Amino acid sequence: NAWCMPGGKVAFYTGILPITENEVGIAVVMGHEVAHAVARHGSERLSHQMAVQTGANLLSMGFSMVNTPISSDLALQAYGIGTNLGILSYSRKHELEADKLGLIFMAMAGYDPREAIEFWKRMSK
């Protein structure tokens, strides 16, 4: 519904407007997305994905150099599962940080951050 690109631009899709309901709801979403930009979460994700891909490439190369009883496909699947679990926790960390910073930015812009509770209730539905 809304997202922040690595360059810091924020996009809103009109589908989120009924959930925001008003200016305060838009401030909640905007604060959250601006927080992603300020914290450079997009760049962090890109760096993390590059490291994961490098690890997979090295693992593949290692298996192609040695004869081992462990299947390289099985090892790569295990590596993929492990990195996906790590990425999920990494992503959740970014979302929680954006939630907290978003409330601060919302307050700095003159909105009552306590009103974000109702927006997040609507969003969870």
C-alpha positions as CSV (number, residue, x, y, z in Angstrom):
1,N,0.0,0.0,0.0
2,A,2.9,2.3,0.7
3,W,6.6,1.8,0.4
4,C,10.0,3.6,0.4
5,M,12.5,3.0,-2.4
6,P,16.3,2.8,-1.7
7,G,16.7,6.4,-3.0
8,G,14.3,7.7,-0.3
9,K,11.3,8.3,-2.5
10,V,8.0,7.3,-0.9
11,A,5.1,5.8,-2.9
12,F,1.5,5.7,-1.7
13,Y,-1.1,3.6,-3.5
14,T,-4.7,4.9,-3.4
15,G,-5.8,1.6,-1.8
16,I,-4.4,2.7,1.5
17,L,-6.5,5.9,1.6
18,P,-9.7,4.3,3.0
19,I,-7.6,2.8,5.8
20,T,-5.9,6.1,6.6
21,E,-9.4,7.7,6.7
22,N,-8.0,11.2,7.4
23,E,-4.9,13.4,7.5
24,V,-3.7,11.9,10.7
25,G,-3.7,8.4,9.2
26,I,-1.7,9.7,6.2
27,A,0.8,11.2,8.7
28,V,1.2,7.8,10.3
29,V,2.0,6.1,7.0
30,M,4.2,9.0,5.8
31,G,6.1,9.0,9.1
32,H,6.7,5.3,8.9
33,E,7.9,5.4,5.3
34,V,10.1,8.5,5.9
35,A,11.6,6.5,8.8
36,H,12.6,3.8,6.4
37,A,14.4,6.4,4.2
38,V,16.1,8.1,7.1
39,A,17.3,4.8,8.5
40,R,18.5,3.7,5.0
41,H,16.7,0.4,5.3
42,G,16.6,-0.1,1.5
43,S,20.3,0.2,1.3
44,E,20.8,-2.2,4.2
45,R,18.5,-4.8,2.6
46,L,20.4,-4.5,-0.7
47,S,23.8,-5.0,1.0
48,H,22.4,-7.9,3.0
49,Q,20.9,-9.6,-0.2
50,M,24.3,-9.2,-1.9
51,A,26.1,-10.9,1.0
52,V,23.5,-13.8,1.0
53,Q,24.0,-14.2,-2.8
54,T,27.8,-14.2,-2.4
55,G,27.5,-16.9,0.3
56,A,25.3,-19.1,-2.0
57,N,27.8,-18.7,-4.8
58,L,30.7,-19.6,-2.6
59,L,28.8,-22.6,-1.3
60,S,28.1,-23.8,-4.9
61,M,31.7,-23.3,-5.9
62,G,32.9,-25.3,-2.8
63,F,30.7,-28.2,-3.6
64,S,31.8,-28.2,-7.3
65,M,35.5,-28.5,-6.2
66,V,35.1,-31.4,-3.7
67,N,33.4,-34.8,-3.8
68,T,31.2,-35.0,-0.8
69,P,28.4,-37.3,0.4
70,I,26.2,-34.3,1.1
71,S,24.2,-33.2,-1.9
72,S,25.0,-29.6,-3.0
73,D,21.2,-29.1,-3.7
74,L,20.4,-30.1,-0.1
75,A,23.1,-27.8,1.3
76,L,21.9,-24.9,-0.8
77,Q,18.3,-25.5,0.3
78,A,19.4,-25.5,3.9
79,Y,21.4,-22.3,3.3
80,G,18.3,-20.8,1.6
81,I,16.0,-21.6,4.5
82,G,18.5,-20.2,7.1
83,T,19.0,-17.0,5.2
84,N,15.2,-16.6,4.7
85,L,14.7,-16.9,8.4
86,G,17.4,-14.4,9.0
87,I,15.9,-12.0,6.4
88,L,12.5,-12.2,8.0
89,S,13.9,-11.2,11.4
90,Y,16.0,-8.5,9.7
91,S,12.9,-7.2,7.9
92,R,10.8,-7.2,11.1
93,K,13.6,-5.3,12.9
94,H,13.4,-2.6,10.1
95,E,9.6,-2.4,10.5
96,L,9.7,-2.0,14.2
97,E,12.4,0.7,13.9
98,A,10.3,2.5,11.3
99,D,7.2,2.3,13.5
100,K,9.1,3.9,16.4
101,L,10.8,6.6,14.3
102,G,7.6,7.2,12.4
103,L,5.8,8.2,15.6
104,I,8.6,10.7,16.4
105,F,8.4,12.2,12.9
106,M,4.6,12.3,13.2
107,A,4.9,14.2,16.5
108,M,7.6,16.6,15.0
109,A,5.1,17.4,12.2
110,G,2.5,18.4,14.8
111,Y,0.3,15.2,14.9
112,D,-0.6,13.3,18.1
113,P,1.2,10.0,17.9
114,R,-1.4,8.4,20.2
115,E,-3.8,8.6,17.3
116,A,-1.6,6.1,15.4
117,I,-3.1,3.3,17.5
118,E,-6.5,3.6,15.7
119,F,-4.8,3.6,12.3
120,W,-2.8,0.4,13.1
121,K,-6.0,-1.2,14.4
122,R,-7.6,-0.5,11.0
123,M,-4.5,-1.6,9.2
124,S,-4.5,-5.0,11.0
125,K,-8.0,-5.7,9.8
